[in-house]
Amino acid sequence: MKVRSSWARMLVGVLALAFGLAMAAPPAVAGQLPSPKPASPAEATLTAAAGARVAAMTPAEVQAAVQAAPAAPSTSSPSFFKTGKGVAVLVLIAGGVGFAAYSAVHDRDAVKSPIR
C-alpha cells in the first residue's frame, strides 16, 4: 500500500513514533526501585517489647498460647459444581450450547441468502 498524501505520511510517522515511545517506556520505568522506608521508633520499640515478652514465657505458657490461638479456616470446601450456584452455571451452559446447536441446524432453512 502506497501512502500518497503528505498529511498521511506525517500521521503514520507520528503513530510510529508514539508506538516506539510506548514500547520503550515500560523497561525504562521498571529499572527504578523505591527506597525502603526506615522503621519508626514506635515500631522498633513494639518489636523489641514483643520479643522480650516471648523470650520470658515458660514452656507451659507457650503451650497454652498455642492452644488458645484461633484455628486456621478449613480449606476443604465442596467443589464449586456441587453447590447450588455451580449447578445453575452448568444448567445455563448446557442450555446455551443446546440452543446454539438447535439454532445452527434450524436456521439453515430459514435464512434465504443469495450466497447460499
Secondary structure as UniProt FT lines:
FT   HELIX           6..30
FT   HELIX           41..55
FT   HELIX           59..68
FT   HELIX           80..82
FT   HELIX           84..110
FT   TURN            114..115
//
